[in-house]
């Protein structure tokens, strides 16, 4: 689904897309680090 080259995104649309991307990336990072913390906790319990 290629975007129409004649239609330019408005600044509001660009900002909304950037915000959505930032939230997704923060969630991925949070899940990654939470997984590391849980793994260390479980391994330390022996």
PyMOL Python script that loads the backbone (N, CA, C, O; Angstrom):
from pymol import cmd

cmd.read_pdbstr("""\
ATOM      1  N   UNK A   1       0.853  -1.180   0.000  1.00  0.00           N
ATOM      2  CA  UNK A   1       0.000   0.000   0.000  1.00  0.00           C
ATOM      3  C   UNK A   1       0.889   1.229   0.000  1.00  0.00           C
ATOM      4  O   UNK A   1       1.244   1.748   1.058  1.00  0.00           O
ATOM      5  N   UNK A   2       1.241   1.687  -1.171  1.00  0.00           N
ATOM      6  CA  UNK A   2       2.108   2.852  -1.310  1.00  0.00           C
ATOM      7  C   UNK A   2       1.295   4.131  -1.105  1.00  0.00           C
ATOM      8  O   UNK A   2       0.189   4.250  -1.632  1.00  0.00           O
ATOM      9  N   UNK A   3       1.832   5.086  -0.345  1.00  0.00           N
ATOM     10  CA  UNK A   3       1.103   6.342  -0.159  1.00  0.00           C
ATOM     11  C   UNK A   3       1.041   7.146  -1.457  1.00  0.00           C
ATOM     12  O   UNK A   3       1.920   7.046  -2.313  1.00  0.00           O
ATOM     13  N   UNK A   4       0.008   7.923  -1.577  1.00  0.00           N
ATOM     14  CA  UNK A   4      -0.161   8.771  -2.762  1.00  0.00           C
ATOM     15  C   UNK A   4       0.884   9.885  -2.710  1.00  0.00           C
ATOM     16  O   UNK A   4       0.891  10.667  -1.759  1.00  0.00           O
ATOM     17  N   UNK A   5       1.766   9.979  -3.706  1.00  0.00           N
ATOM     18  CA  UNK A   5       2.817  11.008  -3.653  1.00  0.00           C
ATOM     19  C   UNK A   5       2.268  12.434  -3.724  1.00  0.00           C
ATOM     20  O   UNK A   5       2.964  13.380  -3.355  1.00  0.00           O
ATOM     21  N   UNK A   6       1.043  12.596  -4.190  1.00  0.00           N
ATOM     22  CA  UNK A   6       0.452  13.934  -4.287  1.00  0.00           C
ATOM     23  C   UNK A   6      -0.039  14.429  -2.922  1.00  0.00           C
ATOM     24  O   UNK A   6      -0.123  15.637  -2.699  1.00  0.00           O
ATOM     25  N   UNK A   7      -0.365  13.508  -2.008  1.00  0.00           N
ATOM     26  CA  UNK A   7      -0.905  13.908  -0.708  1.00  0.00           C
ATOM     27  C   UNK A   7       0.235  13.983   0.306  1.00  0.00           C
ATOM     28  O   UNK A   7       0.888  12.983   0.601  1.00  0.00           O
ATOM     29  N   UNK A   8       0.459  15.184   0.831  1.00  0.00           N
ATOM     30  CA  UNK A   8       1.482  15.348   1.849  1.00  0.00           C
ATOM     31  C   UNK A   8       0.851  15.238   3.228  1.00  0.00           C
ATOM     32  O   UNK A   8      -0.269  15.692   3.463  1.00  0.00           O
ATOM     33  N   UNK A   9       1.605  14.619   4.134  1.00  0.00           N
ATOM     34  CA  UNK A   9       1.100  14.500   5.501  1.00  0.00           C
ATOM     35  C   UNK A   9       1.189  15.848   6.199  1.00  0.00           C
ATOM     36  O   UNK A   9       2.154  16.594   6.031  1.00  0.00           O
ATOM     37  N   UNK A  10       0.172  16.136   6.977  1.00  0.00           N
ATOM     38  CA  UNK A  10       0.173  17.388   7.733  1.00  0.00           C
ATOM     39  C   UNK A  10       1.100  17.232   8.939  1.00  0.00           C
ATOM     40  O   UNK A  10       1.399  16.112   9.351  1.00  0.00           O
ATOM     41  N   UNK A  11       1.552  18.343   9.500  1.00  0.00           N
ATOM     42  CA  UNK A  11       2.412  18.241  10.704  1.00  0.00           C
ATOM     43  C   UNK A  11       1.732  17.472  11.839  1.00  0.00           C
ATOM     44  O   UNK A  11       2.400  16.778  12.605  1.00  0.00           O
ATOM     45  N   UNK A  12       0.415  17.593  11.947  1.00  0.00           N
ATOM     46  CA  UNK A  12      -0.303  16.874  13.005  1.00  0.00           C
ATOM     47  C   UNK A  12      -0.209  15.368  12.782  1.00  0.00           C
ATOM     48  O   UNK A  12      -0.030  14.605  13.731  1.00  0.00           O
ATOM     49  N   UNK A  13      -0.331  14.943  11.521  1.00  0.00           N
ATOM     50  CA  UNK A  13      -0.230  13.514  11.217  1.00  0.00           C
ATOM     51  C   UNK A  13       1.182  12.999  11.476  1.00  0.00           C
ATOM     52  O   UNK A  13       1.360  11.893  11.987  1.00  0.00           O
ATOM     53  N   UNK A  14       2.176  13.798  11.125  1.00  0.00           N
ATOM     54  CA  UNK A  14       3.569  13.400  11.364  1.00  0.00           C
ATOM     55  C   UNK A  14       3.825  13.291  12.863  1.00  0.00           C
ATOM     56  O   UNK A  14       4.457  12.340  13.323  1.00  0.00           O
ATOM     57  N   UNK A  15       3.335  14.262  13.618  1.00  0.00           N
ATOM     58  CA  UNK A  15       3.519  14.254  15.066  1.00  0.00           C
ATOM     59  C   UNK A  15       2.843  13.039  15.692  1.00  0.00           C
ATOM     60  O   UNK A  15       3.408  12.399  16.578  1.00  0.00           O
ATOM     61  N   UNK A  16       1.636  12.723  15.235  1.00  0.00           N
ATOM     62  CA  UNK A  16       0.916  11.569  15.772  1.00  0.00           C
ATOM     63  C   UNK A  16       1.668  10.277  15.459  1.00  0.00           C
ATOM     64  O   UNK A  16       1.756   9.387  16.305  1.00  0.00           O
ATOM     65  N   UNK A  17       2.207  10.174  14.256  1.00  0.00           N
ATOM     66  CA  UNK A  17       2.977   8.993  13.890  1.00  0.00           C
ATOM     67  C   UNK A  17       4.243   8.864  14.712  1.00  0.00           C
ATOM     68  O   UNK A  17       4.602   7.768  15.140  1.00  0.00           O
ATOM     69  N   UNK A  18       4.919   9.975  14.934  1.00  0.00           N
ATOM     70  CA  UNK A  18       6.138   9.956  15.747  1.00  0.00           C
ATOM     71  C   UNK A  18       5.831   9.550  17.178  1.00  0.00           C
ATOM     72  O   UNK A  18       6.577   8.783  17.787  1.00  0.00           O
ATOM     73  N   UNK A  19       4.726  10.067  17.716  1.00  0.00           N
ATOM     74  CA  UNK A  19       4.337   9.732  19.085  1.00  0.00           C
ATOM     75  C   UNK A  19       4.028   8.250  19.198  1.00  0.00           C
ATOM     76  O   UNK A  19       4.458   7.587  20.142  1.00  0.00           O
ATOM     77  N   UNK A  20       3.279   7.731  18.229  1.00  0.00           N
ATOM     78  CA  UNK A  20       2.922   6.307  18.239  1.00  0.00           C
ATOM     79  C   UNK A  20       4.184   5.446  18.154  1.00  0.00           C
ATOM     80  O   UNK A  20       4.309   4.458  18.878  1.00  0.00           O
ATOM     81  N   UNK A  21       5.111   5.812  17.284  1.00  0.00           N
ATOM     82  CA  UNK A  21       6.356   5.051  17.134  1.00  0.00           C
ATOM     83  C   UNK A  21       7.167   5.101  18.425  1.00  0.00           C
ATOM     84  O   UNK A  21       7.728   4.091  18.850  1.00  0.00           O
ATOM     85  N   UNK A  22       7.228   6.266  19.042  1.00  0.00           N
ATOM     86  CA  UNK A  22       7.970   6.404  20.295  1.00  0.00           C
ATOM     87  C   UNK A  22       7.389   5.548  21.405  1.00  0.00           C
ATOM     88  O   UNK A  22       8.129   4.928  22.167  1.00  0.00           O
ATOM     89  N   UNK A  23       6.071   5.512  21.499  1.00  0.00           N
ATOM     90  CA  UNK A  23       5.417   4.694  22.528  1.00  0.00           C
ATOM     91  C   UNK A  23       5.706   3.220  22.293  1.00  0.00           C
ATOM     92  O   UNK A  23       6.005   2.485  23.234  1.00  0.00           O
ATOM     93  N   UNK A  24       5.618   2.786  21.036  1.00  0.00           N
ATOM     94  CA  UNK A  24       5.890   1.380  20.718  1.00  0.00           C
ATOM     95  C   UNK A  24       7.329   1.021  21.070  1.00  0.00           C
ATOM     96  O   UNK A  24       7.581  -0.039  21.642  1.00  0.00           O
ATOM     97  N   UNK A  25       8.271   1.895  20.732  1.00  0.00           N
ATOM     98  CA  UNK A  25       9.683   1.610  21.024  1.00  0.00           C
ATOM     99  C   UNK A  25       9.937   1.577  22.528  1.00  0.00           C
ATOM    100  O   UNK A  25      10.711   0.745  23.003  1.00  0.00           O
ATOM    101  N   UNK A  26       9.294   2.473  23.288  1.00  0.00           N
ATOM    102  CA  UNK A  26       9.455   2.466  24.741  1.00  0.00           C
ATOM    103  C   UNK A  26       8.886   1.189  25.344  1.00  0.00           C
ATOM    104  O   UNK A  26       9.465   0.631  26.276  1.00  0.00           O
ATOM    105  N   UNK A  27       7.742   0.718  24.813  1.00  0.00           N
ATOM    106  CA  UNK A  27       7.158  -0.522  25.318  1.00  0.00           C
ATOM    107  C   UNK A  27       8.065  -1.714  25.036  1.00  0.00           C
ATOM    108  O   UNK A  27       8.231  -2.584  25.891  1.00  0.00           O
ATOM    109  N   UNK A  28       8.649  -1.759  23.850  1.00  0.00           N
ATOM    110  CA  UNK A  28       9.567  -2.857  23.522  1.00  0.00           C
ATOM    111  C   UNK A  28      10.759  -2.850  24.471  1.00  0.00           C
ATOM    112  O   UNK A  28      11.159  -3.896  24.981  1.00  0.00           O
ATOM    113  N   UNK A  29      11.326  -1.669  24.704  1.00  0.00           N
ATOM    114  CA  UNK A  29      12.479  -1.565  25.611  1.00  0.00           C
ATOM    115  C   UNK A  29      12.090  -1.978  27.029  1.00  0.00           C
ATOM    116  O   UNK A  29      12.852  -2.668  27.706  1.00  0.00           O
ATOM    117  N   UNK A  30      10.906  -1.557  27.480  1.00  0.00           N
ATOM    118  CA  UNK A  30      10.463  -1.893  28.834  1.00  0.00           C
ATOM    119  C   UNK A  30      10.284  -3.397  28.993  1.00  0.00           C
ATOM    120  O   UNK A  30      10.688  -3.967  30.007  1.00  0.00           O
ATOM    121  N   UNK A  31       9.683  -4.042  28.000  1.00  0.00           N
ATOM    122  CA  UNK A  31       9.490  -5.493  28.062  1.00  0.00           C
ATOM    123  C   UNK A  31      10.839  -6.199  28.063  1.00  0.00           C
ATOM    124  O   UNK A  31      11.037  -7.164  28.801  1.00  0.00           O
ATOM    125  N   UNK A  32      11.763  -5.722  27.241  1.00  0.00           N
ATOM    126  CA  UNK A  32      13.103  -6.314  27.172  1.00  0.00           C
ATOM    127  C   UNK A  32      13.790  -6.254  28.541  1.00  0.00           C
ATOM    128  O   UNK A  32      14.283  -7.268  29.036  1.00  0.00           O
ATOM    129  N   UNK A  33      13.821  -5.063  29.149  1.00  0.00           N
ATOM    130  CA  UNK A  33      14.505  -4.920  30.432  1.00  0.00           C
ATOM    131  C   UNK A  33      13.758  -5.633  31.552  1.00  0.00           C
ATOM    132  O   UNK A  33      14.386  -6.171  32.464  1.00  0.00           O
ATOM    133  N   UNK A  34      12.445  -5.645  31.502  1.00  0.00           N
ATOM    134  CA  UNK A  34      11.686  -6.381  32.511  1.00  0.00           C
ATOM    135  C   UNK A  34      12.001  -7.867  32.427  1.00  0.00           C
ATOM    136  O   UNK A  34      12.121  -8.541  33.451  1.00  0.00           O
ATOM    137  N   UNK A  35      12.133  -8.376  31.210  1.00  0.00           N
ATOM    138  CA  UNK A  35      12.493  -9.783  31.039  1.00  0.00           C
ATOM    139  C   UNK A  35      13.849 -10.091  31.642  1.00  0.00           C
ATOM    140  O   UNK A  35      14.033 -11.139  32.260  1.00  0.00           O
ATOM    141  N   UNK A  36      14.812  -9.175  31.467  1.00  0.00           N
ATOM    142  CA  UNK A  36      16.146  -9.378  32.044  1.00  0.00           C
ATOM    143  C   UNK A  36      16.066  -9.385  33.567  1.00  0.00           C
ATOM    144  O   UNK A  36      16.683 -10.229  34.216  1.00  0.00           O
ATOM    145  N   UNK A  37      15.312  -8.452  34.138  1.00  0.00           N
ATOM    146  CA  UNK A  37      15.198  -8.369  35.596  1.00  0.00           C
ATOM    147  C   UNK A  37      14.544  -9.631  36.151  1.00  0.00           C
ATOM    148  O   UNK A  37      15.013 -10.187  37.143  1.00  0.00           O
ATOM    149  N   UNK A  38      13.467 -10.083  35.518  1.00  0.00           N
ATOM    150  CA  UNK A  38      12.776 -11.291  35.986  1.00  0.00           C
ATOM    151  C   UNK A  38      13.698 -12.503  35.880  1.00  0.00           C
ATOM    152  O   UNK A  38      13.735 -13.343  36.779  1.00  0.00           O
ATOM    153  N   UNK A  39      14.441 -12.589  34.775  1.00  0.00           N
ATOM    154  CA  UNK A  39      15.357 -13.724  34.588  1.00  0.00           C
ATOM    155  C   UNK A  39      16.424 -13.738  35.684  1.00  0.00           C
ATOM    156  O   UNK A  39      16.727 -14.789  36.248  1.00  0.00           O
ATOM    157  N   UNK A  40      16.991 -12.569  35.982  1.00  0.00           N
ATOM    158  CA  UNK A  40      18.005 -12.500  37.035  1.00  0.00           C
ATOM    159  C   UNK A  40      17.413 -12.874  38.384  1.00  0.00           C
ATOM    160  O   UNK A  40      18.056 -13.558  39.179  1.00  0.00           O
ATOM    161  N   UNK A  41      16.189 -12.427  38.644  1.00  0.00           N
ATOM    162  CA  UNK A  41      15.530 -12.738  39.910  1.00  0.00           C
ATOM    163  C   UNK A  41      15.301 -14.244  40.045  1.00  0.00           C
ATOM    164  O   UNK A  41      15.562 -14.834  41.093  1.00  0.00           O
ATOM    165  N   UNK A  42      14.811 -14.851  38.967  1.00  0.00           N
ATOM    166  CA  UNK A  42      14.541 -16.282  39.018  1.00  0.00           C
ATOM    167  C   UNK A  42      15.831 -17.093  39.155  1.00  0.00           C
ATOM    168  O   UNK A  42      15.861 -18.093  39.872  1.00  0.00           O
ATOM    169  N   UNK A  43      16.890 -16.668  38.477  1.00  0.00           N
ATOM    170  CA  UNK A  43      18.156 -17.386  38.582  1.00  0.00           C
ATOM    171  C   UNK A  43      18.790 -17.218  39.961  1.00  0.00           C
ATOM    172  O   UNK A  43      19.470 -18.123  40.443  1.00  0.00           O
ATOM    173  N   UNK A  44      18.575 -16.075  40.595  1.00  0.00           N
ATOM    174  CA  UNK A  44      19.195 -15.830  41.902  1.00  0.00           C
ATOM    175  C   UNK A  44      18.484 -16.594  43.018  1.00  0.00           C
ATOM    176  O   UNK A  44      19.055 -16.807  44.088  1.00  0.00           O
ATOM    177  N   UNK A  45      17.230 -17.008  42.770  1.00  0.00           N
ATOM    178  CA  UNK A  45      16.501 -17.744  43.804  1.00  0.00           C
ATOM    179  C   UNK A  45      17.063 -19.143  43.985  1.00  0.00           C
ATOM    180  O   UNK A  45      16.895 -19.752  45.042  1.00  0.00           O
ATOM    181  N   UNK A  46      17.722 -19.649  42.968  1.00  0.00           N
ATOM    182  CA  UNK A  46      18.353 -20.955  43.065  1.00  0.00           C
ATOM    183  C   UNK A  46      17.341 -22.052  43.100  1.00  0.00           C
ATOM    184  O   UNK A  46      17.705 -23.225  43.181  1.00  0.00           O
TER     185      UNK A  46
END
""", "prot")
cmd.dss("prot")
cmd.show_as("cartoon", "prot")
cmd.util.cbc("prot")
cmd.orient("prot")
